[in-house]
Amino acid sequence: MLLPDTGDTSIVPGQPVYSDDKIDYVFYALPDQPRIRQNEQGKPVFGFYKYRNPVPRPDGSNGGGLLFFDCEFVLSADTQQKLITQLQTRVNQKYAAAGRGAAPPVELRMPTWLKGTASVNLKDVGDNLVETAWSPAGPSLYGSNITPFTVEFSERGATLFWQILQGAGGSLEVSYQLTAAVACPVNASAWFYMSKYYDFVQHVQTNDPWVGDSSQVNNLTETFRNSGAEVITATFPPGTDPSLEATVMDHLYKFLESMLQGQTPGDITPVSDQDRKTGTADTIDRHITISKTADFNYNFNLNEAIDWQFNPQGALPNITTIPGVKWNDYAFEVDLNDPFLRQLHLTIRVDADFANLPIDSVDVTVDYGTNTGHGFQFAVANDIGKLDAWLSDNQGKTDFVYRYVVNYRDKHNTFASPDLQGQGNVLTIPIGELGILDVAVEAGALNFDQVPQAQVTVRYQHPGNHVDESDIVMLDKDHRTQRITKVIFAQRDKAFTYEILYKLADGSQYTVSPQQHLSDQLFINGPFTNTETVTVIAGGDLDSVIDAVFLELAYADASNNYTQNKSIALSKANPFFNWSFPVIDAAGGKITYSGTVTHKDHTREDIPETTTDQRLVVIGGDRDVIQFQIVPDLIDWTQVRLATVHIHYAADQIDQAYDVIVHKGDRPAPIILGIHDPSHTSFTWNSTFYMATTPPSRRVIADHAATDPVIVLDPDQAAPSP
């Protein structure tokens, strides 16, 4: 696929050349703007007909003339040959320097166009100069991307444009809006973390009235704490176009916004008034802790097939700038009763890639009223048929009947369509009506390290036409594109089904159930869109009570029929474990665990099978945890060489300190600390920033107390070090 960030204009000034994401002898070149199409004889497809007598309209205005022309978006033959010659020289030199033998012939392609429109900028011309301007059909998306246009001018507009369409200028402004499949040029990720914590502690002591004191003491502490962080990271190659960066970052921000809608942790409901009542009990102790977390990840993968917009536009040079072209050969004055005004002008096109399909030719026959049997043959993508007929041949109507016969290479049989109805001035026969099943299967965001092979089965069934065709292709790192082409001798007017068998690197397999697809382009992405991390912590007393914790972990995504398993052991030497694995749906799986806790007194305790949707699992119930997260996103690394962070927690016989050094590009791993009392979350931290100044200097965030474990490093909050 085309890489959108590799435009090279050194061969032909102003003419960018793009590389392919995988094949080093395939290139893509797009003209800088559209132009009026020239036929095989080099003559413009253009006609201007000015009414000698204006045509009255119901609104009182007068029509003044008609303009017909074809526009194309294609390189000139000279530019194409110059590019191929220069590129072949470069590829030859590259292969020779690498000792790879003779270089293959250079291929200069257009991108794989998915959809497109084209318009002529005349609709909003002022002073009522233009009545209507339209394109009966969009760009062909094959060959020269031909688009026909028709313009009707008012009486004043016909007079004006009769003059300005001559000479050396250009007044017809045409804009193409084309969408192509290109290879995503960047790896990017979005991460969002949010935690909500609630702690309720109540101690009630009622004194004894028998000793003369009937008072009651009700000590109540209630704590709400919310913390979170948003991190968006994109690794752009040096020199990446700012508009590309903006497009990718916009995608990430929109994704994060969508994830936050309805998926962040809900508000925690505090203890109700009923459950706070003291009653007549002598002593009451209540301690309730509730925590909720959300952790989202999203990957925007390198070389993933993505839609990309190309919007070539510009003023078309007047036809009089073409050598040998005379205005009077293409512009005419006609009377109201001129036969042209009572004619059908039909343009016929076959929308097929003849060069790469087993189609030898298509024979089209058109009947227009009593004027029947007009035959046209199409053998290349740029072939155009033209039919001019009197409207009186069909009682003034523009309806017509057509049929066609498709002749295939190396096939004795042909496909003959029934009589079909058409109307208007344009007839386009699409590939789906030519008796061909043609599907390009291409690897999109498929990580071949995780999935060495993907087997794709395509099946097209149409019992009514007695069609049942299927084929199997295999994608791997050496075969990223496969093509399935079957002659089915019937119109392809239904979707095909495809099934994917992923052969994973660990030897297992994962199957995606059959899905339907209508387009001729099928991009296969990998099943894994994210990486899930489950943190397991031994929360008990590993010094004097617990000897080891043995766990069997299982991840199950039931909707996708996907599982992962892991066995781990925790001890004083290894009190926690981070289990990371690829997943299909970051929000779709649950964790199930069971195991055994062995104690230092040689007793053991079974851990019952437990299922949770949390990604933090604490085993050993008498301790909670604090998860410190250092966020360096506010550091401008052009001004800071490195930063250090010192974290200190001291409470309930725990005295633990951490020192972390942060360099440019680092994303420090979370620091997990087991604590005895979940209400004791206070700690202290400080940070030093080593500035990129001459002479060297430092800025310091002084040691201070905090309860939010998300530590955001902001040099603007630091003071110069004495």
LUMDREN-645971 format. One record per residue (C-alpha): x, y, z. Coordinates in pm, whole numbers, plus 32768, in hexadecimal, padded with zeros to 4 digits. Example, Ala and Ser with C-alpha at 12.3 -4.5 7.8 and 13.67 -1.06 7.14 Angstrom:
// LUMDREN-645971
84CE7E3E830C85577F9682CA
// end
This chain:
// LUMDREN-645971
8000800080008063816B7FCF8126821280EA80958372810881CA840D81A882D883BE80A7829884B37F8D83D584E87EBD83D9860F7DCD854785F77D668505853A7C1F840886277B8383E887757C398291879D7CD5823286327C8E823685617DCF828683EE7DBB8218830A7ED882AF81BF7F4481FD80777F8B81F7800080F3828A7EAB809983057E8E7F3084387F5B7EDC83FE7F657D6482937FDB7D76824E81517D7A812082367D67810783827CB37FDD846B7CA47FBD85977BBF7FAE86E67C6C7E5B873C7BD57D4F86B57AE87D3D871279777C4D8700784F7C5A85A377BF7CF9856E766C7C92844575977D7B835374E57DB5845473D17E1D855E74CE7CDE8628749F7C2186B775CB7AD2861F76287A248771763378F788187593785D897275C8770689B7752D768A8B1D754A751B8B5C750174ED8C5973EC73968CA5748073778C8D75FD729A8B7A7690718B8C077778716C8B6A78D470348B5879B370D58C487AAC71018D5179A172768D197967730D8CAF781B73F08B8677DA75198BE6770575EB8AB276B6766F8959770F77D288E377587839877477567996870177B37A4D85D9784D7B4D860979607C5F851179BA7D5484EA7AD77E8484417A407FF684837A04806084F178AB811883E977E0825884BA77E5825584E17961820683717995832482FF78B7841983F1795783BD83717AB383DA82027A4F8530823B79B185BD82F37ADF852382057BDD85A780D57B21870581677B3386E381957CAB865C80367CE287707F9E7C08887780527CD887D57FE47E1D87C87E747DB7892D7E7D7D3389B27F1B7E7489017E127F4589727CF17E66880A7C8C7E2088347C437CAE87697CDA7B9586617DD07C0A84F37D907BA8844B7E867ABB83CA7FB77B7182507FC87B9981B481237BA1805581027C2C7F3181D07C997EB181917DFC7D9480A17E3D7C7081937E227B4D81397F047A5A82507EAE7A5783A87E16799584D27D9879E685F17CB1794987477C87797388797BAC797489C27C6878668A777BA477308A427C77776A8B787D4B77E08C657C3B77308DB07C7776508E8B7BA2757F8D5F7B2F76848CF47A2E76558B7B7A5A75068AC57A597585896A7ABD76D088B07ACE76DF873D7B14779985F87ADF76B884D97A7177B183E07B0878D483EC7BFC7A3F839D7BAC7A7082457B147B7081DF7C227C21811B7B0D7D0B818379F87D0D82FE79CD7BFA83457ACD7B1F83DF79BF79FD84BC7A2E790085537937787086AD797D7749876E78F1771188E5792775E989B678BA76288B2E78AF75338C4A78C3751E8D38779E76208E22783D76F78CFD78B2770C8C61775677898DAB76C6788B8DD677D979168C7377DA791D8C6C765D7A2C8D7376807AEC8D0677B87B088B97774F7BE48C0B76307D488C88764E7E618C27773A7DA68C2578857CC68B2C79347B728B6579D47AE58A087A107B4A89AD7B747B2588387BBA7B5087937D0D7B75861D7D487B3085877E9D7BD2842F7E977BF983317FAF7D0D822E7F977D80811080757EDC816780F67FC880D981FB7FB7818C834A8110822B8373811E823484EF80F1816D862E801F8223872E7F6781CD886C7E6F8265895B7E6582108ACD7D6B827E8BD37D6A82278D427C7082908E4B7C45821E8FB17B31827290AA7B62821B92197A75823193427ACB81EF94AF79D481F595D17A4981C9973A795A81E4986379A181A699D3788281C69ACE78BC81B49C47779081CB9D3377E9820C9EA17749814D9FC076228207A05B7652813BA19C77878206A1E676D7834DA1A677498389A03C764D833E9F28770283FD9E16775583659CC5788683AC9BED785D837B9A7579A383AB99B5796B8399983F7A6583C9972479F683C095B97AE983E794937AAD8406931E7BDA840692357BE3841490BB7D2183FC8FEC7D7383C18E827E5284038D5C7E3784208BE37F6083C78B0C7F6383DF899180A2837388E780F7837287768249831986E4826383E985A8838F83C084C1846584FB84A283DB85EE83A28276856D83B5817F865E831780CD8725842C7F7B86DE838B7FBF856783A98016859085187ED78659854F7E02854E84A57E8D843285797E7D84F586BE7D17855E86737CBF83ED864B7D598399879C7CAB84B288547B5B845687BF7B9282EC88247BE2835289877AA88427899479D48302891C7A6D821E8A227A1C83148B3778AA831B8ADD780382218BC1793B81548C0779EC82198D1779B981A68E7F786A82158F02784382E8903A78638226917D772B823192557786828E93BB770C81CF94E9759A82169519750982CC96447467818896B275B580D596BC765381F29785756081DB98A575F7819499F874CD80FD9AAD750480939C1576347FBA9BE677557FFB9CD678627FEC9BCA784C7FF79A50796E7FE799597926800497E77A2D801396D279B9800A95687AA28036943E7A30804592D07B0E807F91A17AC3808C902D7BBC80A58F117BBB80C18D967CE580828CB47CC380A78B397DC380728A257DA780A188AE7EAB806787A07EC48116864E7FA3801B859C80BB805484A3805F7FE2833F7EF07FB783987E127FF982697D6A814982A07C9C823281CA7D5F835C81477CD9848D80957D7385177F577CD486597EDB7D7A86C27D937CE487FD7D017D30891F7C207CC989E77AF17CCE891979B17DA289BB78A07CCB8A2F777D7CC2894276557D598A54757D7EA38A1E76397EBC88C2759C7F9588CF74617EC588B573227D7488E973CD7C9089F5733A7B6B8A8473FB7A7B8A7972D67AA588FE72BB7A0F88D27417792389F9744677E38A32737F76BD8B1E737375738A67734B740E8AD0730A72ED8A7C73F17280898272EF73DD88F972B873D2877C72AD74D0876C73C773D087EF74BB72F886C27462740285B67485746E84B7758775E584C375C9763B8380767E77938337771577DC81C4775378EE813A7834794C7FE478C579D180087A277ACB7EE77A277C417EB37A4D7C767DFD79027DEE7DDE79357DCE7D087A6F7C867C4F7A3A7C427B2279587B667BFA78797BC57C09770B7AB77D0076A179547D7576E278637DA675BF774B7E9C760F76157ECC753875297FF2756873C6801874DF732E817374E971C28165748471B3811173147329815372F073B37FFD734D74EA7F28733C75FD801F7397772B7F4C73F378607FAA74BD798C7ED975257A5B7F1D765D7BB07E7F76937C6D7F7577747C04804278A17C12818E77E77B2D812876C67A03821176A578CF81E075CA77FE82FF7541769E82E974B275E984137418747C83D873BA734984A8736B725584C9748C713F8495738B71BB832C736B712782EB74C5700683E174E370E684E37588714783FF76AA72AA83B77722725F824A777E7328813F76C9735E7FC676CF74B67F2876DB75537DD076F276B77D5576F677897C1E76C078C37BE0778C79DA7B1E76DF7AD57A7C77CB7C3D7A1C77907C7178A477677AFC7860778B7A1577DA767E78DC784C7732786C79B4774577827A72782A765E7B1C777C75887C08784574107C257814737A7D62778573AB7E757885730B7FCA78A973D6810B78B07388827D78BA744283C378927589842177EE767B8330789B768D81B478A277938114798577A77F98799F78537F3E7AEA793B7E177B2778337D657BF877557D417AC478617CA079E8784C7B3B7A6B798C7B597B3879CD7B1D7CA97B057BEF7CE57B7B7C227E4B7CCA7CB47EB47D277C29800C7E317CFC80B77ED57CFC820D7E7C7E3482CE7EE17E59843C7F587CF28456807F7CB7854181357B8D84AB82027B6485EA80C07B1186A3800F7A708579810979D484847FF07966839A7E8879C383537DB978D7827D7C96798581D07B7978BE81377A97797F8048794E78F07FCD784B79827EE376F978D77EBF75D0792F7DE774E878037DC7740678BD7CD6752678DD7BE075B677847C3276F578217CBC77BB778D7DDE792A77EF7DCE7A2E77F17EE27BA278197F067CA6781D80197DD27907802D7EE7791F812E7F7B7A6681A980D37A76824A81F17B6E825D82697B0B80FF810D7B038063804D7C3180E47F647C4B7FB97E9E7B387F0E7D977B507E007C6D7A6E7DC97BDC7A7C7C6B7ACA79937BFA79F6799B7AC0789279607B3977D479A779F376CF7A757AB076AD7BCA7B4D77497BE57CA7762B7C907D5A76557BFB7EB6775A7C107FC978577AF97FF078B27A56813B7A0F7A3381C57A9F797482EA7BF579AB83897CCB78A384337DE7794B84F37F12786A85377FB57901866D8127790686C180F7782087ED80687710870B7EFC774B87667DF077B586727CD478AE867F7BAF78B3858D7AD379DA85367978796484D878FC79AD837678B47B188329781B7BC381FC78CB7CC08120785A7D737FE579877E3D7F717A917DB07E867B9D7E187F837BBC7D3E80BB7CB97DB281BF7D147CB182C87D797D4384177E037C7E853B7D177BFC86467DD57CB087587D987E25877B7E247E5988D97F077DC889E37E6B7D788B347F367D7D8C777EBD7CD18DB57F7B7D238EF57F727C1E900C7FF07C819165802B7BB1929D7F857C94939B7FBB7BCA94D780DB7BC295CF81F87B29950882F07B5F9624825C7A819733811679DF96BB810D798E9545821878BA94A5819978B5933A806578E892628029780091397F267876903E7E8577F88EFE7E0E79218E2F7D2279148D067CA97A278C1F7B6879E18B5E7AC27AB98A54798279F28A1F78F57AC889077A2F7A8E88377A72792888AC7BD1798A89197C8F79148A4F7DE779398AEE7E79787E8C1B7F9B78BC8D09803078158E3F80EF78F18F36818F78E0909081AE7A09917E82967A2292A983577B1E9377845E7B2B926483547B59915582277BFC91FD81747C5F90BA815C7BF68F4C80EF7CB08E11804D7BC78D11803A7C698BB67F977BC98A877EED7C3889417D727C5689447C607C8088427B777D5F890D7C107E258A2B7AC27E348AE07A437CDB8A857B017BE88B657AF77B768CCF7C067AEA8DB17BD179A68E737CCD79348F787CF4782190797E167792913A7EB9774C92877F5E781A939A806D7764946080C577EA95B8820C77E9967581707706977B814B75FF96657FD37624964B7F25767895057DED773194987D3276FB93527CD1782B92847B7777E791F17B39782690827AE97997905D7A827A5F8F287ABB7BD58F0C7AC47CE38E017BCF7DA28EC17D377DA28E487DCB7DC48FA57DAF7C8890787E207C8D91E57E4C7B3C92917E617B2B94097D527C1B94827DFD7CC695A67EAA7DCC94CE7E3B7ECD93CF7F217F6792CB7F9280B8924C7FF080C390DB80D981E7909680D482618F2C81DA835B8EB6815F842F8D90827684F48CDB819D857F8BBF81C386ED8C27834186E48C0B83D587A08AE4850286C48A9885A887D689CE85D6888D8B1B860287688C0C871886638BFB868385738CFD85AC856F8E3485B684AF8F7D8493845A906284A883F291D1837283539270835E830093E38244824A949C8251821996168125819696DA80B8806397A182167FD297C082557FFD964A837880DF95E983B580CA9473846881BA9388848881B7920B8577827791298527828E8FB585F5832A8E9D852E83A58D6F85D483DD8C1A853F84618AD8844A83618A4A842B829F8B9282DA822D8C12832481B88D79827280798DDB817280938EF481FE80649054811E7F88912A81377F9692A6806E7EB993907FE87F7194C57F397EFD96037E34800F962A7D82808B94EE7D3B81D795987EB0821D95C17F03828D94617FD683BD94AE813C83C0942E824484C293D782FA84FF929283EE85ED91F284888616909C85C186AE900385D687238E97873487388DFE871388518D0487BC88628BAC886089B08BF589C28A378BE98A438A268CF4897088FE8D6F885989538E62874988A38F2785E088E78F828540883C90AE83E287E39120841387DA929A83B486B1936F824286C693C0812285E894318022855D933E7F0D8458932A7ED8844691B07FBB832E912C7FC383C88FCD8100849C8FD58108859B8EBB8262862B8E7A8241879B8E1C838488688E0A82B589A78E1A825A894A8F8283C989278FE284A78A33907C86148A749025870189A990FC87DD8A7D91DD
// end
